[in-house]
Amino acid sequence: MPSPSSISLSTSLLTAGYLAFRGLTPPNLPSSSKGNGPPDRVRLLTGSITTIILHLNTACIIYHALLALFYIDRSNNNAKELTKSGDGVYLQAICPHRTSLAPHLFTWTITSTLCLVSIIVGALLRLSAFKSLGRNFTFQLAQPNTLVTGATGTTPILRLRISASPDDLTSSSSGSSSALLSFPSLPSTHSPPLPNNHSIAAPDYTMGILKRAAKITTIGAGLGTAFFFAAVRHNTFVPMPTTDPLFQHPLYQKLNPNNNPTTHDLCVRRVPLKDIKPALLEKPGRLTEAFCAGVWSGFGYAYQRRYLSKKYEGPETASHLWTRADLRAATYDVGTLITDHFEVVEKTPERIVVRCGDSPRKKDVRESDGLFEISTEVKPQEGVAEFRLKSLFFQGKGKAESEPMPSHVVWLHQQYTKLWLETALGNIWR
């Protein structure tokens, strides 16, 4: 069964591919009649070769989307398990050399997200420009289907009466000799004058483009927000009482000596056992390790990981886990250091507790501190496994009168937690 992450990536690839196809397709077909004008010097870029390449590119995008839909990360699976799984059978059918697939091309990453957003927004802007250019715009040389003419489009016959003497102009009986000179009608080389009420409104055109860009951005943001809440709808927060075992942790008593108020929450997701990799259920603790690895190596933590890497990665933190591959392969034993921001302080088959809030190089009481628990519980009687993310934040130094986080920050933290949980499940899906 494809995961929500793979479904969303596959859908995004198809959407970007369709919009790119539309943007590279002439909005209006050129006239079929051939004129006597010069040949199109760029016909190699706009002719049949380009059409063939466009269709081949579309086929590659569809194939890429199918691979992303059925792709399974093999870091925790052997070849036999991969072949037997439902998605593995489909992947084997469409990609015989599946072991050569690069994971970063078929999973959500910061790079893939930015690329897809850029393609979609750019294609929408291009299609909007096509609409503004009108029905005469095409990719090839073509004769316009209308010819604009006006009062000065042609020069009328000019007639001049030349008299022999000025007096003859007033006398009809003076025997004047006159000649009538006629000039044939010639095409005008000047453009017809614009009407008095016509003006080229460049600012209005610019504002139109900006309005379309704002509209596209708003629609994109709305669709992205709707997709996010649809993807994490199964991740729910439940009450976390102060009698929770995390409040009784010895480290909490030590790091919060003044018993300052806390911000705490618990996010839970229930997953059917049939949707989990069987190998993770064979030995106690493997499911918890895989879930923990999914939290830190998943897409949800990717931006924060890169930010911390740019800011703190160096010789002093060389022993920390920084790369996505290392984060996915780690077993998270006590003492494991994660991106100079987390330290594993407890590990059991059911849960892994990390200290957060500041650099693990600061061992004493901190201004901002916290404990973060990643846990799993298998319930065979119900046929499900529960995945939990538990947070406990507090101020260590001094005496605090209020919780460490205001309400709006708590809400943002909870949405971030939902994202972590959802993307972490990509490491345990069957």
C-alpha positions as CSV (number, residue, x, y, z in Angstrom):
1,M,0.0,0.0,0.0
2,P,1.6,3.3,-1.0
3,S,2.2,5.7,1.8
4,P,0.6,9.2,1.9
5,S,4.1,10.6,1.3
6,S,4.6,8.6,-1.9
7,I,1.0,9.3,-3.1
8,S,1.5,13.1,-2.6
9,L,4.9,13.0,-4.4
10,S,3.5,11.0,-7.3
11,T,0.5,13.4,-7.6
12,S,2.8,16.4,-7.5
13,L,5.0,15.0,-10.2
14,L,2.1,14.4,-12.5
15,T,0.7,17.9,-11.8
16,A,4.1,19.5,-12.6
17,G,4.5,17.3,-15.7
18,Y,1.0,18.2,-17.0
19,L,1.6,22.0,-16.5
20,A,5.0,21.8,-18.1
21,F,3.5,20.0,-21.1
22,R,0.9,22.7,-21.4
23,G,3.5,25.4,-21.1
24,L,5.6,23.9,-23.9
25,T,2.7,23.3,-26.2
26,P,1.8,26.2,-28.7
27,P,-1.3,27.9,-27.4
28,N,-2.5,28.5,-31.0
29,L,-1.7,26.3,-34.0
30,P,0.0,28.2,-36.8
31,S,-1.8,28.8,-40.1
32,S,-1.6,25.8,-42.5
33,S,-1.3,28.1,-45.5
34,K,2.3,28.7,-46.6
35,G,3.2,32.2,-47.6
36,N,6.1,33.6,-49.7
37,G,8.0,34.9,-46.7
38,P,11.4,33.9,-45.5
39,P,11.8,30.5,-44.0
40,D,11.6,30.1,-40.2
41,R,15.2,30.0,-39.0
42,V,14.3,28.4,-35.6
43,R,12.0,25.8,-37.1
44,L,14.4,23.1,-35.7
45,L,13.4,24.3,-32.2
46,T,9.7,24.5,-32.9
47,G,9.1,21.7,-35.4
48,S,8.4,18.0,-35.2
49,I,11.6,17.2,-33.3
50,T,10.5,19.4,-30.4
51,T,7.1,17.7,-30.4
52,I,8.7,14.2,-30.2
53,I,11.0,15.4,-27.3
54,L,8.0,16.8,-25.5
55,H,6.1,13.6,-25.7
56,L,9.2,11.6,-24.6
57,N,9.6,14.0,-21.7
58,T,6.0,13.5,-20.7
59,A,6.4,9.7,-20.8
60,C,9.4,10.0,-18.5
61,I,7.5,12.1,-16.0
62,I,4.7,9.5,-15.9
63,Y,7.2,6.8,-15.4
64,H,8.9,8.8,-12.6
65,A,5.6,9.3,-10.9
66,L,4.8,5.6,-11.0
67,L,8.3,4.8,-9.5
68,A,7.7,7.3,-6.8
69,L,4.3,5.9,-6.0
70,F,5.6,2.3,-5.5
71,Y,9.1,3.1,-4.3
72,I,10.2,1.4,-1.1
73,D,13.3,2.4,0.8
74,R,15.4,-0.7,1.1
75,S,17.6,0.5,4.0
76,N,15.6,-1.7,6.5
77,N,14.4,-4.3,4.1
78,N,16.2,-7.2,2.3
79,A,15.6,-8.0,-1.3
80,K,13.3,-10.9,-0.4
81,E,11.0,-8.8,1.7
82,L,10.9,-6.1,-0.9
83,T,9.9,-8.6,-3.6
84,K,7.1,-10.2,-1.5
85,S,5.5,-6.9,-0.5
86,G,2.6,-5.6,-2.6
87,D,4.4,-2.4,-3.7
88,G,7.6,-4.4,-4.3
89,V,5.8,-6.6,-6.8
90,Y,4.6,-3.5,-8.8
91,L,8.0,-1.9,-8.5
92,Q,9.7,-5.1,-9.8
93,A,7.3,-5.2,-12.7
94,I,8.0,-1.6,-13.9
95,C,11.6,-1.4,-12.8
96,P,13.7,-4.6,-13.0
97,H,16.8,-2.8,-11.7
98,R,15.1,-1.2,-8.7
99,T,18.2,-1.5,-6.5
100,S,19.8,1.2,-8.6
101,L,17.2,3.8,-7.8
102,A,18.5,6.8,-5.9
103,P,16.3,7.4,-2.8
104,H,16.5,11.2,-3.0
105,L,14.9,11.1,-6.5
106,F,11.8,9.3,-5.2
107,T,11.2,10.7,-1.8
108,W,10.2,14.2,-0.5
109,T,13.3,16.3,0.1
110,I,13.8,20.1,0.3
111,T,15.2,20.1,-3.2
112,S,12.4,18.1,-4.7
113,T,9.8,20.4,-3.0
114,L,11.4,23.6,-4.2
115,C,11.8,22.2,-7.7
116,L,8.2,21.1,-7.9
117,V,6.9,24.4,-6.5
118,S,9.0,26.3,-9.0
119,I,7.8,24.3,-12.0
120,I,4.2,24.6,-11.0
121,V,4.3,28.3,-10.3
122,G,6.4,29.0,-13.4
123,A,4.1,27.0,-15.6
124,L,1.0,28.7,-14.3
125,L,2.6,32.1,-14.9
126,R,3.5,31.0,-18.5
127,L,0.0,29.8,-19.2
128,S,-1.4,33.1,-17.9
129,A,1.0,35.0,-20.2
130,F,-0.2,32.9,-23.2
131,K,-3.8,33.9,-22.4
132,S,-2.8,37.6,-22.4
133,L,-0.9,37.4,-25.7
134,G,-4.1,36.5,-27.6
135,R,-5.0,34.1,-30.5
136,N,-2.3,35.3,-32.9
137,F,0.6,34.1,-30.6
138,T,2.2,30.9,-31.6
139,F,5.7,29.3,-31.5
140,Q,6.3,29.4,-35.3
141,L,6.3,32.0,-38.0
142,A,2.8,32.5,-39.3
143,Q,0.8,35.1,-41.2
144,P,-1.6,37.0,-39.0
145,N,-5.2,36.1,-39.7
146,T,-6.2,39.8,-39.8
147,L,-4.6,43.0,-41.3
148,V,-5.0,46.2,-39.4
149,T,-5.7,49.1,-41.7
150,G,-7.0,52.7,-41.1
151,A,-7.5,56.0,-42.7
152,T,-3.7,56.3,-43.4
153,G,-3.3,52.7,-44.4
154,T,-3.0,53.8,-48.1
155,T,-2.0,57.0,-49.8
156,P,-4.9,58.2,-52.1
157,I,-4.4,59.4,-55.6
158,L,-3.0,62.9,-55.6
159,R,-4.2,65.2,-58.2
160,L,-2.5,68.5,-58.8
161,R,-3.7,71.1,-61.3
162,I,-0.8,73.2,-62.6
163,S,-1.7,76.5,-64.2
164,A,0.4,78.4,-66.7
165,S,0.0,81.6,-64.7
166,P,-1.5,82.7,-61.4
167,D,-4.1,84.7,-63.3
168,D,-5.5,81.7,-64.9
169,L,-6.6,80.5,-61.5
170,T,-9.2,83.2,-61.5
171,S,-10.0,83.3,-65.2
172,S,-11.7,80.6,-67.0
173,S,-11.3,82.2,-70.4
174,S,-7.5,83.0,-70.4
175,G,-6.6,79.9,-72.4
176,S,-4.5,78.4,-69.6
177,S,-2.8,75.2,-70.2
178,S,-3.0,72.8,-67.4
179,A,-1.8,69.3,-66.7
180,L,-3.3,66.7,-64.4
181,L,-0.7,64.7,-62.6
182,S,-1.9,61.5,-60.9
183,F,0.2,59.4,-58.5
184,P,-0.8,55.8,-58.0
185,S,-1.8,54.5,-54.6
186,L,1.2,53.3,-52.5
187,P,1.2,51.3,-49.4
188,S,1.9,53.4,-46.3
189,T,5.0,52.6,-44.4
190,H,3.7,54.3,-41.3
191,S,1.6,52.7,-38.6
192,P,-1.9,54.1,-38.3
193,P,-2.2,56.7,-35.5
194,L,-3.6,55.5,-32.2
195,P,-7.1,56.8,-31.3
196,N,-7.1,59.8,-29.1
197,N,-8.4,57.8,-26.2
198,H,-5.8,55.0,-26.6
199,S,-2.7,54.8,-24.3
200,I,-0.2,52.0,-23.7
201,A,-0.9,51.2,-20.1
202,A,2.4,49.5,-19.0
203,P,1.7,50.0,-15.3
204,D,-1.8,48.4,-15.8
205,Y,-0.2,45.4,-17.6
206,T,2.4,45.0,-14.9
207,M,-0.3,45.1,-12.2
208,G,-2.2,42.5,-14.1
209,I,0.8,40.2,-14.1
210,L,1.3,40.9,-10.3
211,K,-2.3,40.2,-9.6
212,R,-2.2,36.9,-11.5
213,A,1.0,35.9,-9.6
214,A,-0.7,36.8,-6.3
215,K,-3.7,34.8,-7.3
216,I,-1.6,31.8,-8.2
217,T,0.4,32.1,-5.0
218,T,-2.8,32.3,-2.9
219,I,-4.3,29.3,-4.7
220,G,-1.1,27.3,-4.3
221,A,-0.8,28.2,-0.6
222,G,-4.5,27.3,-0.1
223,L,-4.0,23.9,-1.8
224,G,-0.8,23.2,0.1
225,T,-2.5,24.0,3.4
226,A,-5.5,21.8,2.5
227,F,-3.2,19.0,1.5
228,F,-1.2,19.3,4.7
229,F,-4.2,19.0,7.0
230,A,-5.6,16.2,4.9
231,A,-2.3,14.3,5.2
232,V,-2.0,14.6,9.0
233,R,-5.7,14.3,9.8
234,H,-5.1,10.9,11.5
235,N,-2.5,12.3,13.9
236,T,-4.3,13.4,17.0
237,F,-3.4,15.0,20.2
238,V,-4.6,13.5,23.4
239,P,-4.4,14.8,27.0
240,M,-1.1,14.3,28.8
241,P,-1.6,14.3,32.5
242,T,1.1,15.4,35.0
243,T,1.1,11.8,36.2
244,D,2.7,10.8,33.0
245,P,6.0,8.8,33.5
246,L,7.9,11.5,31.7
247,F,7.2,13.9,34.6
248,Q,8.8,11.3,36.9
249,H,12.0,11.0,34.9
250,P,15.0,11.7,37.1
251,L,16.5,14.0,34.5
252,Y,13.3,16.2,34.6
253,Q,13.6,16.6,38.4
254,K,17.2,17.6,38.0
255,L,16.9,20.0,35.1
256,N,13.8,21.8,36.5
257,P,14.8,22.4,40.1
258,N,12.3,25.2,40.6
259,N,9.4,23.1,39.2
260,N,8.6,25.8,36.6
261,P,5.4,25.5,34.5
262,T,5.6,23.3,31.5
263,T,4.3,23.1,27.9
264,H,3.5,19.5,27.2
265,D,1.5,17.5,24.7
266,L,1.1,14.0,23.3
267,C,0.5,13.1,19.6
268,V,-0.8,9.6,18.7
269,R,-1.2,7.7,15.5
270,R,-2.7,4.2,15.2
271,V,-1.5,2.0,12.3
272,P,-2.8,-1.4,11.3
273,L,-0.2,-4.1,11.9
274,K,-0.8,-5.4,8.3
275,D,0.6,-2.1,7.0
276,I,3.9,-2.4,8.9
277,K,7.0,-4.1,7.7
278,P,6.9,-7.6,9.2
279,A,10.7,-7.5,10.0
280,L,10.1,-4.6,12.4
281,L,7.6,-6.7,14.4
282,E,9.8,-9.8,14.8
283,K,12.1,-8.4,17.5
284,P,11.2,-6.1,20.4
285,G,12.7,-2.6,20.0
286,R,13.1,-2.7,16.2
287,L,9.9,-0.9,15.6
288,T,10.8,1.8,18.0
289,E,14.2,2.2,16.4
290,A,12.8,2.4,12.9
291,F,10.2,5.0,14.1
292,C,12.9,7.1,15.8
293,A,15.1,6.9,12.7
294,G,12.1,8.0,10.6
295,V,11.6,11.1,12.8
296,W,15.1,12.4,12.3
297,S,15.7,11.2,8.7
298,G,12.3,12.1,7.4
299,F,11.1,15.1,5.4
300,G,9.6,16.7,8.4
301,Y,13.0,17.3,10.1
302,A,14.9,18.0,6.8
303,Y,14.8,21.8,6.9
304,Q,15.7,22.0,10.6
305,R,18.5,19.5,10.1
306,R,20.0,21.5,7.2
307,Y,19.7,24.8,9.2
308,L,21.5,23.3,12.2
309,S,24.1,21.7,10.0
310,K,25.0,25.0,8.3
311,K,25.1,26.7,11.7
312,Y,26.8,24.2,14.0
313,E,28.4,21.4,12.1
314,G,32.2,21.4,12.5
315,P,35.1,19.7,14.2
316,E,33.6,20.0,17.6
317,T,30.4,18.3,16.5
318,A,31.9,15.7,14.2
319,S,30.6,12.9,16.3
320,H,27.0,14.0,16.0
321,L,24.6,12.5,13.4
322,W,24.2,15.0,10.6
323,T,23.4,13.2,7.3
324,R,20.1,11.7,6.4
325,A,21.8,8.3,5.8
326,D,23.4,8.3,9.2
327,L,20.2,9.3,10.9
328,R,18.3,6.5,9.2
329,A,20.9,3.8,10.0
330,A,21.4,4.7,13.6
331,T,20.1,2.6,16.5
332,Y,19.9,5.6,18.9
333,D,21.6,4.1,21.9
334,V,22.0,6.3,25.0
335,G,24.5,9.1,24.4
336,T,23.7,9.4,20.7
337,L,24.0,13.1,19.7
338,I,21.7,14.5,17.0
339,T,22.5,17.6,15.0
340,D,23.9,19.4,18.1
341,H,20.4,19.8,19.4
342,F,19.3,16.5,20.8
343,E,20.9,13.8,23.0
344,V,19.5,10.3,23.7
345,V,19.2,10.0,27.5
346,E,17.1,6.8,27.7
347,K,16.3,3.8,25.5
348,T,14.0,0.9,26.1
349,P,12.3,-1.4,23.6
350,E,9.2,0.7,23.8
351,R,10.6,4.3,24.0
352,I,13.5,6.5,23.2
353,V,13.9,9.7,25.3
354,V,16.0,12.6,24.1
355,R,16.9,15.9,25.7
356,C,16.2,19.0,23.6
357,G,16.1,22.8,23.9
358,D,19.8,23.6,23.4
359,S,23.1,22.1,22.5
360,P,23.9,18.8,24.3
361,R,27.4,20.3,24.9
362,K,25.6,22.3,27.7
363,K,25.2,19.7,30.4
364,D,24.0,21.8,33.2
365,V,20.6,23.5,33.8
366,R,19.6,25.6,30.8
367,E,17.5,28.6,30.2
368,S,15.4,26.6,27.7
369,D,15.2,22.8,28.2
370,G,12.9,19.9,27.5
371,L,12.5,16.1,27.0
372,F,11.1,14.5,23.9
373,E,9.9,10.9,23.9
374,I,9.5,8.7,20.8
375,S,7.6,5.6,21.6
376,T,5.6,2.7,20.1
377,E,3.2,0.1,21.5
378,V,2.0,-3.0,19.6
379,K,-1.5,-4.1,20.4
380,P,-2.0,-7.6,18.8
381,Q,-5.5,-7.9,20.2
382,E,-6.6,-4.8,18.4
383,G,-4.4,-5.5,15.3
384,V,-2.8,-2.0,15.5
385,A,0.4,-0.3,16.7
386,E,0.4,3.1,18.4
387,F,3.1,5.6,17.5
388,R,3.5,8.4,20.0
389,L,5.5,11.7,20.1
390,K,5.6,13.3,23.6
391,S,7.0,16.7,24.3
392,L,7.8,18.3,27.7
393,F,9.3,21.9,27.6
394,F,10.2,24.0,30.5
395,Q,12.5,26.9,31.7
396,G,15.4,25.5,33.7
397,K,17.1,28.6,35.1
398,G,15.3,31.0,37.4
399,K,11.7,31.1,38.4
400,A,9.0,31.3,35.7
401,E,5.5,32.4,36.2
402,S,4.0,31.2,33.0
403,E,4.4,28.4,30.4
404,P,7.5,28.6,28.2
405,M,5.4,28.8,25.0
406,P,2.5,31.2,24.2
407,S,-0.7,29.7,22.7
408,H,0.1,30.5,19.1
409,V,3.6,29.0,19.3
410,V,2.0,25.9,20.9
411,W,-0.3,25.5,18.0
412,L,2.5,25.8,15.5
413,H,4.6,23.3,17.5
414,Q,1.7,20.9,17.3
415,Q,1.4,21.1,13.6
416,Y,5.1,20.6,13.3
417,T,4.8,17.5,15.5
418,K,2.1,16.1,13.3
419,L,4.4,16.6,10.3
420,W,7.2,14.8,12.1
421,L,4.9,11.9,12.9
422,E,3.5,11.6,9.4
423,T,6.8,11.6,7.7
424,A,8.4,9.3,10.2
425,L,5.9,6.6,9.3
426,G,7.4,6.4,5.9
427,N,10.2,4.4,7.5
428,I,7.8,1.7,8.8
429,W,5.2,1.3,6.0
430,R,5.1,-2.1,4.5
